[in-house]
Amino acid sequence: MTHRVIESLKKLQEHVLELGLARGVLALPAPRMLALPSPTSDEAAANNVFSVAVTEPEIEEVSRDLFASGHYSLAVQEAYKALDNYIRKKVGSAKHSGATLMDNVFSPSSPVLYWTDRSTTSQQDEQKGYHRLYSGAMLGIRNPVTHEFNWVEEPEVALELLVFAQHLLRKAKAAEMNASREKNTVKQYVSST
């Protein structure tokens, strides 16, 4: 079909030249096919895993296209920035971000966000552990991926880090606000703007 169209265009071009209506020859490019990855390629497999595993809109929206185009570091960077931004907005803090924000928000002694009343050892351990996970994610993942070029180069590593960011985001969404700390945080936010 394409070959017939090109041949027809060449004949039209010759006819236009014969009539003297044109001064040059129109150079038509050879037809090209779009190279799509095979459905069984590693790249396609990683993209399929991404579409199944990364479903939180805040993470998916900022990282999907970057991941699909092979920009794994940028995909991870944007996911952790989205996590940081979500928590900052939830607690109303414009003053801090990164590990400092996480240390304040998930502090084991007086958290702004928490999941239980921390009355048992297991509940206290959960608060302490997630406090460390949130702070550690900012220090050990967000900061290096932001400051180092191509810190994450493999799609599998990027997927692991994206799923971890998604888990932390879901935990933050499920967390409750400490009413007394919430009032102080809102006052700080209002006074800093």
N, C-alpha and C positions, 0 to 999 in steps of 0.2 A: 504494500500500500504506500509506504513512505517513498520507496524507490520510484513508483509511478508519479507521485507528486513532484519529486525532484526533476525527473525527466520532463514532465510537463512544464515546469518552471524554466528549465534550460531552453526548451523549444520556444517558449514565450519570449525569453530573453533574446534568442537569435532573431526572432521575428521583429522585435522592437529595434534591434540593431540594423536589420535590413531596411527598415522603414526610415532610419535616420533619426529616430526619436530619442536615442540614448547615445552617449559618447563612450561609455566603458562597459565592461563586463561585470555583472553582479556575481561576486564570489559567494557561493553558498557553502556553508560548512557541512561536513559529513555528519550524518545523524549519529547521535550518541545515546547510549542507554545509561540511566541513572544506576549507579552501583549501590545496591542495597546489601546489607549484611545477610548472610545466609541465616535462616531461622535456627540453624544448629551451631552457629559461630559462638565463640566465647562472648563477644560483644553483645550479641542478641540475647544470650542467656542472662547476662548481668542486667540488661535492661528489663527483661521479663521478671527477674527476681525483684528489681527495684519497684516495678509497678504493683507487685503483690505485697511486698513487705513495707513499703513506705506509703502510708495512707493518711497521716495527719496533715491537714491542709497547710498548716504553717510551715512544715518541713518540705512537703511535696512540692508546693508552689515555687519555692526558692531554689530547689536543688534538682528538680526533674530534668530540665533542659540542659543544665550544666553537666549532670551525670551522663545523660544520653550522648552528649557531644564529646565525652572523654575528659572533661575538665573536673577531675575528681577532687582535687584540693579545693577548688572554688565551690563545688557542691557541698563539701563538708563545712567549709568556712561559712557559707550562707545559712546552713542548717543550725549551726551553733549560735550564730548571730540572731537567728529567729528565736531560738530558745531563750537567749539572754533578753531579747526585746519583749517576749511574752511575759517573762517573770517580772521584768521592770514595770511593764504596764499593769500587770495584775496587782502588784503591791503599791503602785503609784510612786515609784522612786525614779527621779531624774538625776539624782546626785551620783549614783554609783552604777558600775556595770562589772561584768566578769566575775572573778573570784571574790572581790570585795563585796559585790552584791550578794553572791551566793552565801558567803560567810554570814552576812547580816540576816538574810531572809530565812536561811535554814539552820541558824544557830541552835545547837542542842539545848542551851540553857534558856533562851527566850526567843523562840522562832517567830517569824512573821507568818510563815506558811508551815503547816503541820498536817499530819494525817490521823493522829490519835491524840488522846490526852496524856500520853507518855507516862501512864501510871504503872506499867509493868516494865521489867527489864527488857523484854523483847521490843516493846514499843519505844523505849528510850534508845535501844540499839538501832532501830529503824531510823529514827531521827538523826542519830549520830552518823550512821552509815551513809544515808542520802546526803547529809550535809557535806561529807567528804567526797561523795560522787559528783555532786554539782560543782563544788569548788575545784575538784580535780579535773573535771571535764573542761572547765574554763582554762585552767593552767596547762593541762597536758594535751589538750586537743585544740581548743579554739585559738589560743595564743600562738602555738607553733604553726598551725595551718594558715594563720593570718600573716605571720611575719616571715615565713620561709616559702620560697618559690617551689612549687610541686612537692610539697611535703607528703602528700598522698598521691601515689602514681598508679596503684593497682585498683581495679574496680571492686575486688572482693574486700579489701581493707576499707574502701570508701563506703561500701554497703554496711559493713559492721558498724562503722562510726555513725552513719546516718540512722540506723536502727536504734543505736544507743541514744542518740539525740532525741529520737521520737519517743523512746521509753521515758526519758527524763521530762519531756514535754507533757506526756500523758500523766505522769506523777504530779507535775506542777498543776495541771488542770484539776486533778482530784483533790488537791490540798485545800485546806480551809485557812481562812485568814484569822489571825489572832486579833480580836477586837481592840484591845488596848494598844497593841503595836500598830494596828491599822490607823488609828487616829493620829499617832505620832508620825507615821510615814506620810500620811496625807498632809499634815501640817508642814513637814519638811519639804514636800513636793511643792506646795503652794508658796512657801516662803522663798524657794529657789527659783521660781519662775517669774 
